[in-house]
Amino acid sequence: MTSTINIPTQQNAVLDSAHVGNIEGAFGTIRLDDDAPRTKLSAKLRTLVAIVGPGLIVMVGDNDAGAFGTYTQAGQNYGTALLWTLLLLVPVLYVNQEMVLRLGAVTGVGHARLILERFGKFWGAFSVIDLFILNALTIITEFIGISLGLSYLGVPQIPGVIVAAVFIIAAVTTGSFRRFERLCMVLIFGSLILVPLAVMAQPSVGDIARGFLVPGLPAGADLSTVMLLIIGIVGTTVAPWQLFFQQSYVIDKRITPRFMNYQKADLWIGILIVVIGGTILMSVPAAVFAGTPLAGTFTDALGVAEGLGTYVGHIAGILFAIALIDASIIGAAAVGLSTSYALGDTLGLKHSLHRKVSEAKGFYATFAGILVVAAVIVIIPGSPLGLITVGVQVLAGVLLPSASVFLLLLCNDKEVLGPWVNRRGLNIFTSAVIAVLVILSLVLTASVIFPDITGPQIELILGIGAGVSLLVGVVFGIHRLRHPAPVDPDAVPRSERATWRMPPIALLKAPKLSTGRRLGLSVLRIYLLIAMILVVVRVIQLALGH
């Protein structure tokens, strides 16, 4: 492994010297030596607009081509009946992303490198290799979204996709963090084009309210189909790349624990935009296609654009297509960067948007390479795009629980986070979320491997999973009551959190995993091995036409 980069500043764990310095946001600068208190509202607002970015970009990037397809499918086929899933995902989104932004600000080290250092080479290599494969497939789906949007606009797909790829690569390789973030803000502002689309479609406010406030499954719908769609909503809203991207982007923006509250506000703004976007993408097709031959006949995002053009007007179709292209571009940039950051962190390469291409060739070459390959695959006639979409769904389902497990373990590692470790309530909530994700992962994996799975079989998996999770929770709770964690005499007091940073990785004590955690990681490894083998078998079957 390449040695890490020396930092000529104070003792900390940062791996690239470009990650230390002034915060240069899209809308303002905060100097490294600026320690003035923010007492006035005007000062707090200036600080917020300088900090805003990581949470906003990762959340808007979440409403990508996959989200457009999943949310509009829910709306076209089931109306507003599944809007409640968006509200349920809000706390999950916040908790997951708050933990990674905390890890980024406190440690200065990316997610993949922390996994490698704290859990060994197997898990480090597994996290990077699988992230690379999943991200590559995801970027292909982003270019599929771009090609669908271009198709509706009447733009030739091959040159259009090539221009989009060149634009994204050029945006990332300017050698200026601020220029990249400003361009992202322009694209984020462009995503608001969904708002006038909603005004034109005029979905019922009452139906939207009922969809949010009355959880349930669509009446008369096939249970297995609906459950798989709900799992798809979860998978497209809570994706593994988000964890790796935001942690590294927080580091690259040079945000420290001192500005943690501003970063949390940035995250909440992003989550609000995600919910608004998801609501529009579900409610507009629900309102427009209700009572028409298109109701319940979702095909893809292009079909939605054509339907909007037919029943609302050509302008509505154009707005939807532009929003789809915009979202796909943001998604491709963010997902590609999460890959480059992870590889740079793991291999000890220079990996910062503050650096010019000549200073970080490996970082930018990885990003450009994965974008070019994805674009070429999309424009090659006869490419197995449907097979790739299936692969994205399965890999996301397999990887998400493991990513969440390591996130939880890292956020309870006192060597890594010191006074910033999770509190008990957050651990309980996150453990429950992981249990749900594991169960949904099992259902999703089983549904792709066994496409004829029935509603009762899905209910059986859900029931067994819930029972096992409850039993494990009770056993663990009893164990903790009988054997409470000892008080650490060397623990850093919470009053020192604002200035505490993780020491260099080489100075950290080796992690001590309990028997329960070792057993859990072993079970996780076995599950991933079996799941991946079954997935490979199923993909081969699909490729052969079986």
Secondary structure, 3 states (H helix, E strand, C coil): CCCCCCCCCCCCCCCCHHHCCCEEECCEEECCCCCCCCCCHHHHHHHHHHHCCHHHHHHHHHCCHHHHHHHHHHHHHHCCCCCHHHHHHHHHHHHHHHHHHHHHHHHCCCHHHHHHHHHCHHHHHHHHHHHHHHHHHHHHHHHHHHHHHHHHHCCCHHHHHHHHHHHHHHHHCCCCHHHHHHHHHHHHHHHCCHHHHHHHHCCCHHHHHHHHHCCCCCCCCCHHHHHHHHHHHHHHHCCHHHHHHHHHHHHHCCCCHHHHHHHHHHHHHHHHHHHHHHHHHHHHHHHHHCCCCCCCCCCCHHHHHHHHHHHCCHHHHHHHHHHHHHHHHHHHHHHHHHHHHHHHHHHCCCCCCCCCHHHCHHHHHHHHHHHHHHHHHHHCCCCCHHHHHHHHHHHHHHHHHHHHHHHHHHCCCHHHHHHHCCCHHHHHHHHHHHHHHHHHHHHHHHHHHCCCCCHHHHHHHHHHHHHHHHHHHHHHHHHHHHCCCCCCCCCCCHHHHHHCCCCCHHHCCCCCCCHHHHHHHHHHHHHHHHHHHHHHHHHHHHHCCC
